[in-house]
Amino acid sequence: MPVLLYAEGVASKKYARHLERVLLVDPLPASARLLHELLKDLGGRYIRLESSLKGAMTAAREDDPQIIFTELKGPALDGLEFTRQLRKSDLGCRQAPIIIVTGEATASSIIGARDSGVHEFLRKPYTIKDLVRRLEAVTLKSRDWVEGVRYIGPDRRRFNSGDYQGPRKRKSDQMVTPAAGRIEQAMRILKSAVGALESDPRQALRAMQAQAADLSAVANAMGDAKLGAAAGRLKATLDAQVAAGRLSRPEVEAGCMGLWPWLPADGA
């Protein structure tokens, strides 16, 4: 019998289009079947079941899922490691919403999920209302994407899980304008990415490209020609490096030079 939703299923129509390709990773058959049936009732069309990290990565590559549910742990599964691998990959679904579904809802597991790039955390046992709330959070309430080196995923300052009770940990969570917060975050990521040019060049490049684009967008919105020109110089430098097939730290640092005045005073 179909699960009844609020307003006779009207709520499900809001996000059914996000459930056309779903990846469900759970080594426990009973809980996997339960979630599978609930998702079908909510409008899920193609739902692939996997039980291991290897199988999950294969499914992500083959199916390009729109949304992913994964258990935290299993005999051949580490849900957080799967999240980190997906986020650092070149797959089309690397930014897909990921919801951890587990009975292990400790403070450390919730914070670990947030810091690995997970969107939401759903604790077992859960109700259909709990599931709907998480689905609405990841499909109807988009969060900014953070393309860093040490962290890749949705903005952690907007972690929506009702299970998370932790304090806000970043200075940029204080009362600053949205534009100032974006500039500060972009500059911190940019500095970290320059420092990772030798250890993780692919992700460092991707992070720097993302920050150059974000800083250009902020500069345009603010009408800040100086910031826009500095961001444009970084983009031109990175484009030239990619075209030449190399990533020279001295040249990248020279391309960043005009942006350093926007780096926060503590430089962290």
N, C-alpha and C positions, 0 to 999 in steps of 0.2 A: 504494500500500500504506500503511495507517495507520501512523503513527509509534508505536513501542512506548514506553510510559511505565513508571515504576516500579510494581511490584505490579499488573501487567497493567491499567494504566489507572485504578487506584483514585485516584491522586493527582489526575487531571484532574477527577474528580467533585467535588472540594472547591471548585473555582472555576468549573466549567462554567456555573453559573447567572449568573456575572458576564460571560459572553461571548455573551449572547443578542443584544446590539446592539453592534457593534464598529466604530469608525472607524479606518481605516488611511490615513495621508497619506504618500505617497511618490511622487516624480516619476520614479523608476527602475522601469520595468515588471518587470524580472527580480526585483529584491529584493522588490517588492510582491507578486508572485505567490508567491514562496517563503514569505513570512510569512503570506500568505493561506491557503496550503495547510496550514501548520503549525497555524494557529489553528483551521482547520476540523477537523483531526485531534484537537485538544484540546477540541473541543466547541463551537466558535464556530458560531452559527446564521446571523445576518445580519451580513455584513461589507461595509461600504461603502468603496470605494476612491476617494480623491481625490489630486490632485497639486499643488494650489495652496492658498495661504492663504485666498483667497476661497472656493474650493470647500469647504475644511475648515470654515469658519465656517457656510456654508450647510448642510452636512451636520449639523453640531452642532445647528443650529436645527431642522432638519426631523426628525432621527432620535433625538435625545436619547440619544446613545451612553452605554453603561455604562463603557467603557474606550476609550482612544485611544492609538494608536501613531503617531508622526510622525518623519519624517526631519528632520535638523537644518537642511539647506539644499537649495534647488533653484532653478530659473530663476524661479519665481513663488512660492517658499515660504521663509519664515523660521520654523522650528519654534518658536523661543523667542518670537517676536512673536505667533505664533498662540496660544501658551500664555498669554501676558500678556493678550491680547484676550479670550480665553475666560474667564479668571479674573475679569476686571473686568466681564464682561457680566452680563445678568440671565437667562441661559439656565439651564434646569434642570440641565444637565450641567456647569455651571461648576466643580463640585468633583470631576468624574470623574477617576479616575487617568489620568495621561498618562505614557507611556514613550517617551523619545527612542531611536530606533534609527538608528545612524549609524556610519560608518567613521572619522569625525573625532573620535577620543577623546583630545583634548588636555586638559591640566589646565584650561585656560581654558574650553573648551567644556563640560566636566563641571560646573565651578563655575557657569558661566552658566546651564546647565540647572537646576541646583539653585535658583539665585536667581531664576529666572523663574516657578517654581511647578510644576516637573516632579516627578513622583514617583520615577521610576527612569530609569536610563541603560543601554542595551544596545548594546554595541559589536559591529559587524560585523567579521569573520564570527563568528557565534555558533552554539552547539549547541542542541539541543532542551532540554538540561538548563539552559543559561543562560536560555532563554526561560521555562521552568517556574519557575525560581528568582525571576525578576522578577514573574511572574504571582502567585506565592504571596505575594511581598512586598506587592503592592498590593491583594490581595483577602483575604488571611488575617491580615495584620498591620497593622491600621489605625493611622494616625498622627493626632495632633491637627491640626485645621484652624486656620490662622492667617489671620484676617481683618483685615489691616492696610491701610495706604494705599500705602506703598512696596513692600510685599510681600503677596501673596495666594497661599496655597497650603498644602501640607502642611508640618508642622513641619520646618524645615531641620536642626535639631539631630539629627533621626532619619533623615537621608538614608541610604537602605539600599544604594545602588549599590555593588557590589563594586569598581567602578572608581574610586570616590572615596577618595583617600588624604589629603585635606587636614586641617588641624588644626581643632579646635573653636574658634570665634571669639567666642562670647558668654560674658559673665560668668555668665549663668544656666545655662551648661553645667557650672559648678563644683558642688561638693557642697552642694546646697541641697535642702530638702524639695520634693516635687512641688507642694504647695500654694503655697509661697513662690515657686517658679519661675513658676507660673501667674499669680500676682498681679503679680510684677515684669514679666513679659511684657505682661500686659494693661495695666498702667499706662503702659509705654513706648509701646504702640500708641495708647492713649487720648490721650496728649500729642501724638503725631505727628498724629493725626486732627484734633484741635482746631486745630492749625496749618495743616491743609489745608482748612479749611472754605470758604475763598474760592476756592482753586485747583481743588479736586476735591470739591465738596460731596456728590455722590451716594455716592462711595466712603467719604468721611469719615463720613457718617451710618451707612453699613452697618458700618464698622469700630467706631464707638462703640456701636452697638446690640449687636454681637457681644461687645464687652468688658464691657458692662453685664450681659449674660446670664451670661458666664463668671465675673465677679466675684461675682454673686449665687449661682451654683452652688458656688463655692469657700467663700463665707461660710456657706452652709447646711451644707456638709460639715464645716466647722471649728466650727460653732456660734458664729460671730463676728457678733453682732447689729449692732455698729457698722458693720462693713464691709457687711453686708447692707442696712442702712438707707441708707448712702451710695450703693450701687449702685442701690437702688430709686429714690432721688431722681433719679439720672441717667436711668434708664429712663423715669420719669414726665415728665421734662423733654423727652426726645426724642420720646415719644409725643405730647406737646402740640404740639411743633414740627411734627411730621408732620401732625397733625390740622389745624393752622392753615395748612399749606402754605407754611411758611417755615423758614429755618434761621438764627436770629439768634445770632451768635457771643457777644455778652454774656450771653444767656440760657443758652446751652449751657455757657459757662464757669461761670456761677453754679450750674448743675446738677452740674458736676464738682467744685465746691469741697470737698465733704466727702470726696472720694477722694484729694485731693492728698497727705495725710499718708502714703499708701502708695507714693507715687512714690519710686523709688530716689534715694539721696542725690546721685548725680551728675546726675540729671535727664535723662540721655540716652535 
